[in-house]
Amino acid sequence: MKRIIRNLLQNIHVALLGGILAVFAPSLSSAIDTDRADVQAFIAEMVSKHDFDEETIRAVLQQSVSQPRILDAISRPAERTKPWHEYRSIFVTPKRISAGVDFMRKHQDLLERISEQTGVPVEIIVAIVGVETSYGRITGNFRVIDALVTLGFDYPPRSKFFRSELEQFFLIAREEKLELLELTGSYAGAIGAPQFMPSSYRHYAVDGNGDGRRDLFSNWDDVLASVANYFTAHKWKPGEPVVVTGTTGDSTPPAAKNKLKMKDTIASLTKRGIRFEASLSPSAPAQLIQLDGENGIEYWVGFHNFYVITRYNRSTMYALSVFQLSESILAAALERSDMEPPNAS
């Protein structure tokens, strides 16, 4: 009954958001109006703050298109509309696991070197690229400029964030000599094989092969090194666990809100009756996660490294999918006699 009510409330939320967007969004795809006050303010800021040419910014924006299908997509992301067992089935599949093993084998030397330098496990790096773009095969077919303009100017709930990402997109395009009107990505404006938002591209992408560029589209040295750098920048702790299963024993199951904050510790969760195993100090931060599994409620306990994965995508289901895919890839890889076991696991 609780699950039915929760799903009903979730559907109502999506319907209400869809109604809100219908009020604010244009009914058909349309070129952005550069005479709008908010668009003019953005142009003026790019000129005064970053010394861009006004006419160049205006010309690019005039060639961008606000798309209702982008607004529709962002109003119903899988993290919000699907229960855990359905969400998991999108990413942790035999096909994606097998492709992950192949990808690991193809780039094994590079992955081992990056892992040794950063402490981020090979299988975690591979799983991120697997979940994000199926190892670089599915990077999105929306023009990035359209996605960011649509969400920056026609999506009131998060316009400030996406307008900032539009600003970062102009900057990264200038710095890396990228074609503003040609790049494609996700409906949210994420770019390349690792699906970095423009701000993440600027702050966390690295030149993995020393050629003077940070190419997240076709250079795997840069892509894989950048994913690892993202994790180290968010304080990944080498050798520490990510997440473990938990049980409630005979006690009344505690409520878990799956907030992206580490407010508990191993000791406090244990005191609340959660049973789990962890080779960490009782004072180590921990998070109780409650999800709708195929066979009922699942309890998980996430640690610091789990929290780090949620910095890549603000979702506990996303982080758990990455972890489970990484474990499955590692297990499948070790079954292949022609592969060496990855380091830093």
TIPA-596903 format. One record per residue (C-alpha): x, y, z; residue in three letters. Coordinates in steps of 0.001 Angstrom, whole numbers, plus 500000, padded with zeros to 6 digits. Example, Ala and Ser with C-alpha at 12.3 -4.5 7.8 and 13.67 -1.06 7.14 Angstrom:
residues 2
512300495500507800ALA 513670498940507140SER 
END
This chain:
residues 345
500000500000500000MET 502800502416500901LYS 504446501758497540ARG 501170502420495686ILE 500688505715497538ILE 504302506719496906ARG 503997505981493180ASN 500712507875493025LEU 502264510941494658LEU 505217510669492305GLN 502911510617489265ASN 500989513616490610ILE 504294515495491052HIS 505314514759487463VAL 501888515773486163ALA 501973519041488090LEU 505484519824486844LEU 504346519075483304GLY 501498521547483764GLY 503870524214485042ILE 506163523723482068LEU 503235523925479681ALA 502535527429480993VAL 506104528686480713PHE 507391526780477662ALA 506666527486474000PRO 504397524873472412SER 506695524425469429LEU 510452524565468921SER 511447528151468310SER 514557530264467995ALA 515404532081471196ILE 514312535709471244ASP 517462537733471874THR 515356540811472635ASP 514066539204475837ARG 515278541012478931ALA 516808537876480482ASP 518622537013477258VAL 519930540552476896GLN 521148540457480485ALA 523008537215479774PHE 524667538706476695ILE 525700541817478605ALA 527191539715481382GLU 529221537607478936MET 530630540789477430VAL 531446542557480690SER 532534539531482695LYS 534388537480480083HIS 535183539965477303ASP 533147538178474631PHE 532094540009471496ASP 528445541001471860GLU 527491540267468269GLU 529134536851468398THR 527152535839471478ILE 523961537210469979ARG 524524535397466683ALA 525039532066468436VAL 521938532506470567LEU 519869533483467542GLN 520790530149465964GLN 519812528183469073SER 516386526602469452VAL 514194526234472530SER 512785522709472407GLN 509715521486474337PRO 510958517883474156ARG 513945518918476275ILE 511573520334478877LEU 509547517146478729ASP 512646514990479212ALA 513899516892482236ILE 510484516734483904SER 510591512922484055ARG 514127511639484644PRO 514428507924485404ALA 515800508678488877GLU 512444510215489821ARG 509926508165487867THR 511173504574488205LYS 511502502327491258PRO 514961500942491985TRP 514489497535490375HIS 513370499121487079GLU 516113501751487172TYR 518761499098487836ARG 517589497007484896SER 518496499849482528ILE 522183499777483434PHE 523155496480485031VAL 522531494149482116THR 524456491215480610PRO 525094493273477460LYS 526527496232479351ARG 528589493985481618ILE 530066492135478636SER 530780495409476829ALA 532430496681480005GLY 534777493706480116VAL 535677494277476462ASP 536278497965477147PHE 538424497120480162MET 540512494710478135ARG 540962497179475275LYS 542153499979477578HIS 543696497888480343GLN 547173499428480343ASP 545771502969480355LEU 543227502153483056LEU 545849500482485252GLU 548150503483484965ARG 545386505967485832ILE 544185503819488722SER 547695503532490151GLU 548145507298489941GLN 544793508247491458THR 543662505329493616GLY 540300505157491837VAL 539524501509490969PRO 539611500502487325VAL 536138498988487504GLU 534624502188488933ILE 536071504275486082ILE 534767501768483547VAL 531326501594485168ALA 530922505382485096ILE 531516505469481346VAL 529296502405480990GLY 526351503962482813VAL 526788507389481251GLU 527239506559477569THR 527568502781477206SER 531341503188476766TYR 531125506193474487GLY 528502504829472123ARG 525490506865473275ILE 526468510459474023THR 523173512212473233GLY 521723513748470085ASN 520615517152471351PHE 522636520170470361ARG 524257521304473599VAL 523510524941472842ILE 519809524122472408ASP 519665522136475644ALA 521293524864477718LEU 519362527710476124VAL 516053525863476559THR 516712525075480215LEU 518453528353480953GLY 515655530567479671PHE 512485528435479480ASP 512761526201482558TYR 512042528398485613PRO 512654525710488274PRO 516387525556487457ARG 517019528412485071SER 519767529898487234LYS 521762526662487204PHE 521442526051483472PHE 522146529665482585ARG 525368529291484550SER 526132526130482562GLU 525458528053479342LEU 528022530598480492GLU 530495527782481168GLN 529760526275477752PHE 530778529462475982PHE 533954529550478059LEU 534955525914477500ILE 534242526273473787ALA 536611529236473619ARG 539282527539475735GLU 539216524180473958GLU 538312525507470499LYS 535007523648470323LEU 532231524333467824GLU 529364525852469795LEU 526673525110467235LEU 527775521598466351GLU 528358519807469642LEU 525700517329470713THR 525023515859474136GLY 522264514967476585SER 518979516807477030TYR 520576518471480087ALA 523638519652478168GLY 526091516987479365ALA 529034516479477036ILE 531198513679475708GLY 531898510103476752ALA 531874510892480496PRO 528875513269480176GLN 530462516189481989PHE 528406519331482350MET 530287522346480942PRO 531317523517484434SER 532694520057485243SER 534495520022481895TYR 536237523279482797ARG 537064522322486391HIS 537798518588486272TYR 538765517568482738ALA 542494516882482335VAL 544927516421479481ASP 545622512720479866GLY 548141512301477053ASN 549927515656477182GLY 548880516894473742ASP 547777520268475096GLY 544037519605474793ARG 541294518164476973ARG 539233516116474557ASP 536273514336476163LEU 534838513219472833PHE 537370510953471174SER 540527510815473328ASN 540264507998475874TRP 543435509127477657ASP 541662512387478457ASP 538254510832479135VAL 539390508186481608LEU 541896510443483334ALA 539186513090483695SER 536713510660485275VAL 539360509602487792ALA 540271513238488428ASN 536628514038489160TYR 536653511381491865PHE 539955512435493387THR 538811516082493387ALA 535790514972495414HIS 538095513129497856LYS 537759509480496861TRP 539431507340499543LYS 541464504508497983PRO 540864501096499481GLY 537736502055501414GLU 534389500334500788PRO 531604501958498799VAL 528347500384499954VAL 527136497157501591VAL 523799495468502050THR 522006495948505339GLY 519228494201507220THR 516919495276509998THR 516748491957511825GLY 513605491678513900ASP 513354495392514550SER 510839497734512982THR 512285498855509631PRO 513542502431509978PRO 512518505077507512ALA 515237506137505081ALA 514767509327503070LYS 517751508665500783ASN 519014512194501238LYS 522408512881499712LEU 523983513697503050LYS 526089511590505385MET 524338512435508644LYS 524798509037510300ASP 527820507012511334THR 528469503295511450ILE 527873503436515200ALA 524591505363514967SER 523153503046512318LEU 524172500022514336THR 522453501537517364LYS 519290501930515306ARG 519278498196514633GLY 520792498126511139ILE 522961495075510622ARG 525828495279508164PHE 529542494612507870GLU 532151497303507340ALA 535882497449507965SER 535742501071509076LEU 535841502972512336SER 532518503203514252PRO 532754506976513803SER 533018506734510007ALA 530217508552508131PRO 527482506311506773ALA 524125506612505045GLN 521095504331505199LEU 519481503774501809ILE 516040502233501326GLN 514955501183497837LEU 512098499303496182ASP 513652496040495039GLY 511989493501492818GLU 511266491309495830ASN 510516494027498352GLY 512364496709500299ILE 516178496646500084GLU 518434498281502653TYR 521930499460501819TRP 524546501322503823VAL 526675503760501855GLY 530008505130503019PHE 532148508092502028HIS 533035506690498592ASN 529346506121497864PHE 528761509792498613TYR 531581510657496192VAL 529804508774493393ILE 526657510813494073THR 528680513949493312ARG 528787512726489705TYR 525005512380489612ASN 522849513449492578ARG 521028510148492934SER 521436507192495289THR 520042504880492588MET 522635506165490132TYR 525474505575492586ALA 524270502083493435LEU 523925501228489736SER 527502502359489120VAL 528723500248492025PHE 526793497142491023GLN 527851497460487394LEU 531485497855488505SER 531265494729490660GLU 529670492754487840SER 532284493894485322ILE 535104493000487711LEU 533661489550488393ALA 533153488861484685ALA 536646490129483864ALA 538249487838486420LEU 536489484885484816GLU 538327485549481575ARG 541678483812481644SER 543203486291479183ASP 542883489264481530MET 544932490347484498GLU 542916491381487580PRO 542625495189487821PRO 544534496960490578ASN 543235499352493244ALA 539951497481493769SER 
END
